[in-house]
Structure formats: C-alpha cells, structure tokens
Amino acid sequence: MPTCGEFLEDIEDMVTSTDLTPEERFGSRKNVVPRVRKKNKVLETLDTQNSSQCDSVIPGTQSIYVKTWGCSHNNSDGEYMAGQLAAYGYRITDTPSAADLWLLNSCTVKNPAEDHFRNTITRAQTEDKKVVVAGCVPQGQPRAKYLKGLSVIGVQQIDRVVEVVEETLKGHSVRLFGQKKDHGKKLGGAKLDLPKIRKNPLIEIIAINTGCLNQCTYCKTKHARGELGSYPPEEIVSRARQSFEEGVVEIWLTSEDTGAYGKDIGVTLPELLWRLVEVIPEGCMLRVGMTNPPYILEHLEEMAKILSHPRVYAFLHVPVQAASDSVLMDMRREYCLSDFKQVVDFLKERVPAVTIATDVICGFPTETAEDFEETLQLVEEYKFPSLFINQFFPRPGTPAAKMRRVPPQEVKRRTKAISELFQSYRPYDHKVGEIQNVLVTEESHDKKFYVAHNKYYDQVLVPKDEKLLGKMVTVEITSTGKHYLMGRLLSDEVTKVAIATPLPKGTVSGVQDNLQEATDSTTVTAQSPLSWCQHQLSRVTPAGMPRWMQVAAFVLVLAVVLDFCRIVYRVGAKF
C-alpha cells in the first residue's frame, strides 16, 4: 500500500496485492457471536406485573379505605369522595388492611397532622397499597418529596375522585389541581348535590364557601384553599332540603370563614341563614361554623336575631388567637382586641347564655411574655366554655416560618399555663337542676352514652338507648363535668323531629335519585357504564345478590352478545 508521502493517480492505488481480499476480510465474521444485552429482571418483572394488573382491573369492584384529618370542611369533602366511589361500585371499608387502595384526605393546619398523614402514606406503601392523596397538604405543597409519584386530587376537584382512583388502580399516577370557575370567577368547589356517605346519618355538613379574604402570616390553609369562593344560596338551601328528606336532624355550616360568605357574589351570611331557617323542620337544628371577627362585626344585629331562633343553636366559634394588638398585627388578623370583645359582649347581651368558643395560639414568634399575659387575662375575664389551645407551628412557605421563634421550652410553659387556667373553672356547674330539651345525635367517645345538645350547644350525656337517637328529649341536669352535662330523662316520651327515616349508616346519600334521573333521561353520561349496567342488572337479579355475582353476570351477558354479533357478521359477509 502506498505511503502517505506518495502521489496517488487513482483511488484504486489505495489497494495493493498484499492487502486482504474482500472474501478474507468478511469471511472471519462468521465466527463473531453478537452479545445479547441482558434485561433488568427486576424491571421486567415489575413491567409484567403492572401489565397483567392493568389488564385484570375491573373498575368499581375494589375496596377503598378513606381516612380524613382536620376540620369539618375536610370531613365533608371526605364524605363526598366516599359517596361517589360507593355510587360507582367501589366498596368503602373501615379496615385498612382489607382495602386495595387508601384515599388519604389531609390537613395542613398543624405539623402533627401532616406528620401523621406522611406516616400513613409510608405505612400504605409498606403494605403495598395503592395510594391517592387529597386535601390541603398536596394542594398547598404539591412538590413535597414524600408525595412524589402519588396520585393527587385537588381540593376543588373532588368530583373527579372516581377517575383518579380508577387510573391509580391501573398503576398510573394522576394529579388533578386547578379551581372551579365560571366566566373566570372562582366557585365554591364541586357541586353540593354529589353523592356522599355521611359518617353520621343524622348530621349533614355543608360547606358554604371555600377560601377566605385574610392573609394570616401563620396560615398554610390559605395556600391550599385560596381566595374566597362562595356557593349560591339556592344550591345550599337545596342541599339542606335534600338532607332533611333523608332523615338528617342537624346541619353544620362550615368553611374557612363563614362570616365572609357571599362577599364575592353579593350575598351576606344573614341572608343565607334566614333562607335556611325557612326549610328547617320543627325540632331540627342548625349550627353556624367558625367566623373571624372582622366580618361578623358587620352583621351583629342580624346574627343576634338568628342565634335566638329556636331552630338555630345559640353558639358561635370566633377565634381570637391572641389578646395583644401588636401580635394580632404581626399575624395580619385585620382586627384588634376591642373588635373581638365587641362581638362577644354584643352577643352575650342580645342572646342570653350564648356559647362563644375561641382559639388561642401560644408562642407566636413576636409574642412576648407581656403579650401572653394579656391573653391569660382575656381567658380569665370571659371564662370561655370551649377554648382551643394551640402551640405555634412554623408552616412551610408562610411568612411566620421565617420569623425568629420563641424558645420551645417557653412555648410549652405558656401552653401549660393557659391550659391550667382553662381547667381551673367549671362553666356548667350553675346549670345543675335545669330542665332542658336536647337533641340526641351521636355516641360518646367511650361508647357508654349518647350525646345530645341543648339550645346553647352544650354537650349533654344521656342513657344509651337506641330509641333516643335523632329524637328531642327532655332531661334534668343532674351533674356536670368540665366539658359536659349529665342528663336524666324525665319521661319515656320522645319527640320525633326527622321528617323521614334516617339513611342506614354507610348508605350513599342521593344515589337513588341520581340513578332514577339517569334512567329516565335520554342520556346517561353522568353515570359510569359499570354503574348503569349494575343498576339494570339489579332490576332483574334477586335482591341481595353479591356484587361479584352481578359483575360476573354482566361479563357473561356481554360475552354472549359479542358472540352473537360475531355470528351475524360472518353470516352477513357470506351474502
């Protein structure tokens, strides 16, 4: 072969007689064996499992465990999600180990609640359960590391829980955030007429709005629930009317701030309450949820009249959080101590014996020892029968989390001091011997009594007798504790207040009406295909037939129909 220094006349001069021939060059390749790249056996196994799992999933046949933390608004969301899943065909279970998927509805107010939520996720993953998370934690901090790879339902997307659960069971990860809007304006959230499973068939929780108008420096809930979004009054009233028709005897109105209700849609809270009072049956009761001082100040006259109504509890939850104006300013609470006192004093004067519940935060970063003493003096002055004492927790992303903290030992000291003050007085002793009418709605935590409430929403314990549930009874107060009154029945007579028989525990609210509407309509897009088929099968199968038998019957009928169609097609093709 020519050297580099030689001049080439032609390209063929590159090859000489001493070079390998093409036959010699390529002939050796028959001895070369290609090396096969080994597949990752673990990944291959997982892919196979996921593939087979996806192929074998029949939507609406699995068991779901629903766990909720936090406020009554969150509990209402949990009831709605459970109701939709049950209406679709899923079985709601209280036994975590028996569930195929865990739906975890979180609260972001305090660190302990989020810690418990995180630990439950870890437990679910350890037990190889599918997980869907909902509530304020994922909505407020969607990029949290421990939420990576999990399916998420935003707080305003609970009406799509069936889609998320179905996809998660197939092995997919789905994340639905975003707000409900109408012409660019934020709505209260998912529709109030969705199916739900009430934890207590006698109590209906209705969220009248979501979000708030405040910008509190310590609050993480604002990041999740956002700005104020109110439901129209007619939608709320309709839900209340439906609830009473299903045997409910008590309604709780809830939101992040009920006093701010309607400011975004040109309606006021008193206007809504007067409309609700019109549809409350005799003997049934309405409880108004938490309201912050700035907005209730505008409606004190009307609120006093409403709380005096015989079908409305004379009870209001008004958080003060701190009695120091400087601390309230640092919290951006938008009121001062005199505003709070004006609310309490006015209602106590116009609504005798009214119950005012409040909250305090111990150890806010800018709270001094003198500031805390003012809070102690406030509690001493009013002796609130219901006082929620909270330690300050720095929530990620809030302005207060960047402030220099009060030493933990000092926070604990203040918490202990105000707790001891609260325990030092007994707010109900003067009621011993009183004759009261009380509405019985639930079972006590120790399961030894039933819990009833009088006009002022005091907790009255009565004998555990099934015939008392959902009834109005007359009792004599024989003794009291720090948080309760003990009632003795004066007679065996009870007053039925429900206008219908309460739904059995675990029954889906409103599902029969939805099924009927879908069946009577020319379109059934609001129902899942499986739910529609199950409904049709239930009309021709014996009552009480297990769900798996109904599904098996559906699959069998479908196979027969497909075979028939195939035969018809083949016969038609011949001609």
Number of C-alpha atoms within 10 A of each C-alpha: 10 11 8 7 6 7 9 12 8 7 7 8 11 12 12 11 7 7 11 11 12 8 8 10 10 10 10 9 9 7 7 7 7 6 6 6 6 6 8 9 9 9 10 11 11 12 12 12 13 15 13 12 14 16 10 10 15 14 20 22 17 18 21 26 20 22 19 20 19 17 14 19 22 23 20 22 24 26 22 26 26 29 25 23 27 25 27 21 20 22 18 18 17 12 11 17 13 13 19 18 22 24 25 24 26 26 26 27 20 18 15 12 16 18 12 14 22 17 13 16 23 15 12 18 13 9 11 11 19 22 25 25 25 28 29 27 26 25 25 22 16 17 10 10 8 12 17 11 12 17 23 29 28 25 27 23 18 24 21 16 21 22 14 20 28 19 16 20 21 19 17 16 17 17 16 19 15 11 20 17 12 8 6 8 12 18 22 23 22 18 17 19 17 19 26 26 28 25 16 17 24 25 22 26 24 22 24 28 26 28 22 22 17 18 18 19 20 23 23 25 23 24 18 23 24 19 16 24 27 26 22 18 20 12 14 22 20 14 19 26 17 15 24 25 18 21 21 28 31 28 22 19 21 23 27 25 23 25 25 27 29 22 15 18 15 9 15 19 21 21 12 18 20 15 14 19 18 11 13 20 17 14 19 22 23 25 19 22 22 20 20 23 26 17 20 21 16 13 14 18 14 16 22 20 16 20 24 20 17 15 20 24 22 28 24 22 18 21 19 24 21 26 23 20 17 16 20 21 14 18 21 14 20 17 16 19 19 11 15 19 16 14 19 20 13 14 25 15 11 16 20 12 13 21 22 22 18 20 17 21 21 26 27 25 22 17 20 14 11 10 17 23 15 16 21 20 14 18 18 15 9 12 17 19 18 17 18 14 17 14 16 22 20 22 19 16 15 18 17 22 17 13 12 10 17 16 10 12 10 13 20 13 13 20 20 14 15 22 15 11 14 22 10 12 14 16 18 17 16 10 15 15 13 11 16 19 16 25 28 25 22 21 17 15 9 7 10 12 17 21 26 29 22 20 22 20 18 21 19 24 25 24 14 16 9 8 11 22 20 27 20 24 25 20 22 18 22 15 16 20 11 15 13 19 25 20 27 18 16 12 9 9 12 15 14 19 20 22 15 14 13 20 18 15 12 17 18 23 25 19 20 13 11 17 18 11 14 16 15 10 10 8 10 14 10 11 16 16 13 17 18 18 14 19 16 13 15 15 9 8 13 10 8 7 10 9 16 10 11 18 18 11 15 16 12 12 12 12 12 11 11 12 12 11 12 12 11 11 11 10 10 9 8 6 5
